Amino acid sequence: MTGSFVTKARALRNWPRWLWAILTAVLVALLTLLGGGKSITAAYKSFTETDRIIEISAALSGVAKNSLPVTLIKVDDETMANWGGPPITPHAALAELIRIAEAGGARAVVVDIDLAPEDATTPADPALVEAISASTLTDPPLMFVRSFRAGSVSGEELERTPTVANSTPYDGIFAQSGKAIWVSVLTPLSADRIVRRLRLWQTLCEGADGVTYPSPALVVAAKFDTGGDRSDELKHFLAEQVDRRCKRLDAAPSAWPHRLSSDVAIQYMFNAETEEASAKTIADGDSQVAVFNQIPAWALVRFEAGQASAAGEIHPEAFKNRIVIIGVTHANSHDIYATPLGSQPGAVILANTVAAASAMATMPGASPLVEILIAVSIFAVLAFISYNFQLAPSVLIAGLITVAAALVLSRLFGFEVAIRIIAVTLTLFILHKFFDSLAGIVYDWSHGKGWRSMLKTH
């Protein structure tokens, strides 16, 4: 009898609830002391965070619609060391990188390196002037990222809206040769300083005059649109933006792109750790090629005594039919940003926008009513799950449903609309959890439980 009693007493199903509470508290304490508690908490919490949904969607989904292969030539720490530790990227070495990319069959080259000198009297580098003048890339042309600064605007508006383009010693050669254009890669920061959006074009005004700088993504999307080359339509569109913003004229809607807002959600597909062997692939003729690869600049170019030269032979497929981006990734670049995929160099963010250029520039829209109806429908499913399941399984199931919905919606309406719907859905879900708990307290209080209505029932 005694043995049976002991066995029964030790059975898990007979343990009191308070004992389970003590055991879980001890387990949490041990996990925290061993360093695993923080990771588990972050992972659990992330099931209801939009950025984690973006990260999981990027991992599970395929490449964006009509993606283009991109190669990043990165000026990294090892490159700067091999080049003798210059304070900035040597323009002579940059010129040699451009020549190598063009000789390798690049479809377009984007230079994400600031050409504006600290000293306004600094002359243009003859090697880079020659590389620009002799460029074989005319349509689309060689693209250089322009840097901006604030003019007379002050306060928070200053950060959001640059008003003056920084001058460079190469401005004249751009105008004379017609072989290169300036582009903008502004990425408006969210309140939490995370890069989630790209500005497809940026208009600067001087009185009634002005200029609109396209993003590389917009230039690439126009040139390689599946419906044909839309470069002329893009030029017309950019001129219209000056009429609208600077001259305050009412212009007819453009034939392409069909966008009123310049800002669009970035469709991330890879990060700085992605290598060619692990990258997603796209079709190129009869073969599959990596949508992203990266090559350190030191492997392509030597730089000694102010002179640049080719470092040796390169793989024939390294640049062929690819968009080539030349950018800095070294630690002293001050060009590292927080993204939903972790901290990334600006050049890698730019590579993502160029690879997904077509999908981002031509994203189909959905009316506000349709977005709300979809968000409410998904929320209704999540609320039902939350009502019928305990917290742990409800959050897990809600996370899986949300990821699946994000993948489906991104295919139907585009990535931007999908993320916007998911953000609204998650906000509704979190608010529901709070107000449902509050309603339970009010209900129990009104049924005579008093202050005990705030205690959990076991």
Secondary structure, DSSP 8 states (H G I E B T S, - for coil): -HHHHHHHHHSGGGS-HHHHHHHHHHHHHHHHHTT-HHHHHHHHHGGG-HHHHHHHHHHHS---TT---EEEEEE-HHHHHHTT--SS--HHHHHHHHHHHHHTT-SEEEEES----SSTT----HHHHHHHHT---BTTBEEEE--EE--S--THHHHH---EE---TTHHHHHHH-SEEEE-----B-TTSBB-EEESEEEEEETTEEEEEE-HHHHHHHHT-TT---HHHHHHHHHHHHHHHTS-------SS---S-SEEE------TT--GGGS-EEEETTEEEESEEEEEGGGTEEEETTEEEE-S---TTSSTTSEEEEEE-SGGG--EEEETTEEEEHHHHHHHHHHTHHHHHT-----HHHHHHHHHHHHHHHHHHHHHS-HHHHHHHHHHHHHHHHHHHHHHH-HHHHHHHHHHHHHHHHHHHHHHHHHHHHHHIIIIIGGGGGS---
